[in-house]
Amino acid sequence: MIIFYELFANKENIEAKLNQLNLAEHERKHLLELLRKIYQQHLLAGILDLLGEEDQAVFLEKFYYGPELSVVNYLRERIEDLDVKISKLVSDLEIEIFTMLAEKK
């Protein structure tokens, strides 16, 4: 489930940065898949940090077994200003990723 990447990542910006690297199509697809997984793990860890211990267990159960909409609704109920906090996590991660990609260019 790549729910967090799909909901919160700045996909257009990521695509633009990848296009600047002049990669072969298979390399670009592979790198994009790796980036999706990195986003997912980074945001999952960040969300767990924002939740209390009891809420973490409920969230993980919903995350693995529930429909995606119920996961997001649960987080919005439990974390004040969820979108702002997620945006901060995404922004920090994108700066790190884009810096790394620029160095590889």
trRosetta pair geometry for C-beta under 8 A, 3 or more apart (Angstrom, degrees):
i j d omega theta_ij theta_ji phi_ij phi_ji
1 40 7.8 143 96 -139 62 133
1 63 7.3 -176 75 176 147 74
1 64 8.0 -165 13 -114 137 39
1 68 6.9 -179 -161 -89 123 102
2 5 4.6 -33 170 39 97 119
2 6 5.8 101 112 -24 86 99
2 36 5.1 -11 -143 174 137 116
2 37 7.7 -72 -108 -77 106 49
2 39 7.8 62 -163 79 92 111
2 40 5.6 -90 -129 -73 65 127
3 6 5.9 -65 -148 41 29 108
3 7 6.0 14 162 -10 68 115
3 40 7.8 93 44 -120 59 98
3 68 4.8 180 -112 -137 131 114
3 71 6.5 60 125 78 168 145
3 72 7.5 -141 167 -53 129 101
4 7 6.0 -61 -138 44 29 103
4 8 5.6 -27 -178 27 67 118
4 9 7.6 85 131 -31 66 91
4 39 6.1 -166 105 139 101 95
4 40 5.4 140 50 -115 112 56
4 43 4.0 -179 169 88 153 151
4 44 6.8 -142 -11 -50 154 71
4 47 7.9 -132 -99 -26 138 134
4 86 7.7 -144 -152 -151 99 121
5 8 7.2 -81 -123 53 13 77
5 9 4.7 -1 -160 -11 60 132
5 11 7.9 86 164 -80 83 98
5 35 7.9 119 -131 122 131 76
5 36 4.6 20 -115 -145 173 76
5 39 4.3 103 -91 91 92 138
5 40 5.7 -47 -30 -58 104 81
5 43 7.8 -167 -55 12 56 141
6 9 7.3 10 -48 27 12 102
7 72 6.9 178 -117 -97 163 131
8 39 7.7 178 78 179 99 120
8 43 6.6 135 61 -112 145 151
8 86 5.1 -99 -127 154 146 122
8 87 7.3 -140 -160 -80 105 52
8 90 5.2 -147 148 -68 107 140
9 14 6.4 -1 162 -22 116 140
9 36 7.8 -93 -21 -113 164 63
9 39 5.3 -24 -76 -138 124 158
9 90 6.3 -168 -102 -142 47 121
9 94 7.9 142 -148 -75 76 110
10 13 4.0 15 126 25 115 121
10 14 6.3 142 91 -21 69 87
10 90 6.9 125 -14 156 89 125
10 94 6.4 21 34 -98 117 152
11 14 5.5 -55 -146 37 34 113
11 15 6.2 36 156 -21 68 105
12 15 5.8 -53 -148 36 30 112
12 16 6.4 31 153 -20 63 106
13 16 5.7 -53 -148 35 31 113
13 17 6.5 30 154 -18 64 105
13 94 6.9 27 109 -156 136 137
14 17 5.8 -56 -150 36 31 109
14 18 6.3 29 153 -17 65 107
14 32 7.4 110 142 -125 118 86
14 35 6.3 153 -161 143 133 154
14 94 7.6 -107 -74 -125 88 103
14 97 7.9 -6 -117 115 95 142
15 18 5.8 -57 -148 38 30 110
15 19 6.3 33 154 -22 65 107
15 32 7.9 27 -95 -109 67 123
16 19 5.7 -54 -149 34 30 113
16 20 6.8 36 151 -25 62 102
17 20 5.7 -51 -157 26 35 115
17 21 7.3 39 148 -27 61 100
17 97 8.0 102 114 122 161 99
17 98 5.6 -107 -121 -118 152 91
17 101 5.5 73 162 105 118 157
18 21 5.8 -50 -163 19 41 116
18 23 6.8 -54 179 22 83 127
18 28 5.4 105 165 -147 120 96
18 31 6.3 162 -127 96 116 127
18 32 6.3 4 -98 -71 164 93
18 101 7.6 -83 -84 -149 52 147
19 22 8.0 44 169 -62 43 43
19 28 7.8 44 -82 -132 49 137
20 101 7.9 94 73 144 110 117
20 105 6.7 -27 129 -115 101 129
21 28 7.5 160 71 -98 116 90
21 31 7.9 -27 67 69 161 172
21 101 6.5 -85 -71 -173 123 103
21 104 7.0 7 -128 101 117 106
21 105 6.0 -116 -111 -104 69 80
23 27 4.0 -127 179 93 113 116
23 28 4.3 150 87 -60 122 82
23 31 6.7 -86 -135 6 178 139
24 27 4.6 87 56 8 81 107
24 28 6.9 -151 89 -9 38 88
25 28 5.6 -55 -146 36 31 113
25 29 6.3 30 157 -18 65 105
26 29 5.8 -51 -145 37 32 111
26 30 6.3 34 154 -20 64 107
27 30 5.7 -56 -147 38 30 112
27 31 6.2 28 155 -17 65 108
28 31 5.8 -55 -145 39 28 109
28 32 6.2 31 154 -21 63 107
29 32 5.7 -54 -146 36 30 113
29 33 6.5 31 154 -19 63 104
30 33 5.8 -55 -152 35 30 111
30 34 6.6 31 150 -17 64 105
31 34 5.6 -53 -149 37 35 113
31 35 6.3 36 152 -20 66 105
32 35 5.6 -52 -147 36 32 113
32 36 6.5 39 152 -23 64 100
33 36 5.6 -47 -150 29 34 115
33 37 6.7 31 152 -15 62 104
34 37 5.8 -58 -154 38 33 110
34 38 6.3 35 150 -21 67 105
35 38 5.4 -50 -144 35 35 114
35 39 6.3 39 155 -20 66 102
35 97 6.6 80 -130 -151 106 147
36 39 5.8 -53 -152 35 29 112
36 40 6.4 31 151 -21 63 107
37 40 5.5 -51 -147 34 33 115
37 41 6.3 28 157 -14 66 106
38 41 6.0 -59 -147 40 29 106
38 42 6.0 26 157 -17 66 113
38 93 7.4 161 135 -171 102 124
38 97 7.2 132 109 -90 148 124
39 42 5.9 -61 -142 41 26 109
39 43 5.9 15 165 -10 66 113
39 90 7.5 26 -142 -120 103 83
39 93 6.6 123 -110 135 68 154
40 43 6.3 -63 -143 43 21 102
40 44 6.0 24 158 -21 61 112
41 44 5.7 -55 -142 36 27 113
41 45 6.3 26 159 -16 63 106
42 45 6.0 -58 -152 37 26 108
42 46 6.3 24 152 -17 63 110
42 89 6.7 162 140 170 98 106
42 93 5.0 102 138 -100 162 139
43 46 5.4 -53 -142 40 35 113
43 47 6.1 36 158 -21 67 105
43 86 6.7 35 -142 -143 111 92
43 89 5.8 117 -108 125 70 139
43 90 7.2 16 -85 -72 111 79
43 93 7.8 -65 -54 -22 78 157
44 47 5.9 -54 -146 36 27 109
44 48 6.4 29 155 -19 62 106
44 63 7.6 93 -127 -156 107 156
45 48 5.8 -55 -149 36 30 112
45 49 6.6 34 152 -21 63 104
46 49 5.6 -54 -154 32 33 114
46 50 6.7 29 151 -18 64 106
46 85 7.7 174 154 150 114 97
46 86 7.6 130 109 -114 133 57
46 89 4.2 73 -173 -119 173 144
47 50 5.6 -58 -152 35 36 111
47 51 6.5 27 154 -17 68 109
47 59 7.1 -161 138 169 116 152
47 75 6.5 -48 -151 -125 124 128
47 79 7.5 -95 -146 -47 79 158
47 86 7.7 15 -78 -93 95 93
48 51 5.9 -61 -145 37 33 107
48 56 5.4 59 -145 -128 84 110
48 59 7.4 -172 -97 86 68 141
48 60 8.0 37 -99 -63 108 101
50 79 5.1 36 141 -119 128 128
50 85 6.1 90 -102 153 149 154
51 55 4.1 -132 -172 98 107 114
51 56 4.8 147 102 -69 124 70
51 59 5.7 -93 -101 -12 172 149
51 78 6.1 22 -117 139 94 135
51 79 6.8 -70 -76 -67 74 106
52 55 4.7 84 55 15 78 107
52 56 7.0 -129 96 -19 38 86
52 78 8.0 -127 19 -173 89 115
53 56 5.6 -47 -151 19 30 117
53 57 7.4 27 156 -15 60 98
54 57 6.3 -57 -164 29 35 107
54 58 6.9 24 148 -9 67 108
55 58 5.6 -58 -149 42 40 110
55 59 5.8 44 154 -24 72 108
55 78 5.1 136 -151 -155 143 146
56 59 5.7 -57 -145 38 27 113
56 60 6.3 26 158 -19 64 106
57 60 6.0 -54 -147 35 28 109
57 61 6.6 28 155 -17 62 105
58 61 5.9 -57 -153 36 31 111
58 62 6.4 27 152 -14 66 108
58 74 7.1 -151 128 -171 106 139
59 62 5.8 -61 -149 41 31 108
59 63 5.9 36 152 -27 68 109
59 71 7.3 81 -158 -147 73 81
59 74 6.3 173 -106 121 73 131
59 75 6.9 72 -125 -78 117 82
59 78 7.4 -102 -70 45 114 162
60 63 5.3 -50 -141 34 31 118
60 64 6.3 17 164 -8 65 108
61 64 6.4 -65 -146 43 25 98
61 65 5.9 -29 174 29 64 115
61 66 7.2 66 124 -21 67 106
62 65 6.9 -82 -126 58 19 76
62 66 3.9 -24 -156 18 65 139
62 70 5.7 -129 -160 117 115 103
62 71 4.9 159 133 -95 107 72
62 74 5.4 79 88 5 175 161
63 66 7.1 17 -24 39 15 95
63 71 5.4 88 -93 -123 57 128
66 70 4.4 -92 159 77 128 129
66 71 5.8 154 85 -53 114 82
66 74 8.0 75 85 -16 161 137
67 70 5.0 90 64 5 80 103
67 71 7.5 -144 99 -9 43 86
68 71 5.6 -54 -156 29 38 115
68 72 6.6 30 154 -13 70 104
69 72 5.9 -56 -149 39 35 107
69 73 6.1 34 154 -18 68 109
70 73 5.6 -53 -141 41 33 112
70 74 6.1 40 157 -25 65 105
71 74 5.9 -55 -151 33 26 112
71 75 6.6 23 153 -16 62 106
72 75 5.7 -55 -150 37 32 111
72 76 6.4 32 153 -19 66 106
73 76 5.7 -55 -147 36 32 111
73 77 6.5 32 153 -20 65 105
74 77 5.8 -58 -153 35 31 111
74 78 6.2 10 157 -6 67 116
75 78 5.9 -69 -141 47 30 101
75 79 5.5 -18 178 21 73 115
75 82 5.4 107 137 -130 98 146
76 79 7.1 -62 -109 54 20 80
76 82 5.2 -100 -101 11 58 149
79 82 4.4 95 92 -87 109 89
79 85 6.4 -95 160 42 125 148
81 84 4.2 -29 170 36 105 120
81 85 5.8 108 110 -22 87 94
82 85 5.9 -66 -148 41 29 107
82 86 6.0 25 159 -17 69 110
83 86 5.8 -54 -141 40 29 109
83 87 6.1 35 156 -24 63 106
84 87 5.7 -53 -149 33 28 114
84 88 6.7 30 151 -21 61 103
85 88 5.7 -50 -153 31 33 113
85 89 6.7 34 150 -16 64 103
86 89 5.6 -53 -151 37 36 112
86 90 6.2 35 152 -18 68 106
87 90 5.7 -55 -145 39 31 111
87 91 6.1 34 155 -23 65 107
88 91 5.7 -52 -143 35 28 113
88 92 6.4 29 157 -17 63 106
89 92 6.0 -57 -150 37 27 109
89 93 6.3 23 155 -15 63 110
90 93 5.8 -61 -148 41 30 109
90 94 6.1 29 156 -21 67 108
91 94 5.8 -55 -144 36 28 110
91 95 6.5 31 156 -21 62 103
92 95 6.0 -53 -153 31 29 111
92 96 6.6 26 152 -15 62 108
93 96 5.7 -58 -153 39 34 112
93 97 6.1 28 154 -16 70 109
94 97 5.7 -55 -139 41 32 108
94 98 5.7 27 163 -16 68 111
95 98 6.1 -57 -138 42 23 105
95 99 6.2 27 159 -22 60 109
96 99 6.0 -57 -149 34 24 112
96 100 6.5 23 154 -16 61 108
97 100 5.7 -59 -152 38 31 111
97 101 6.2 28 153 -17 68 108
98 101 5.5 -51 -141 39 34 111
98 102 6.2 40 156 -24 65 104
99 102 5.8 -52 -147 33 29 112
99 103 6.7 30 152 -20 61 104
100 103 5.8 -56 -154 32 31 112
100 104 6.7 25 151 -16 64 108
101 104 5.7 -60 -151 37 36 110
101 105 6.8 56 149 -45 64 94
102 105 5.6 -34 -157 0 37 122
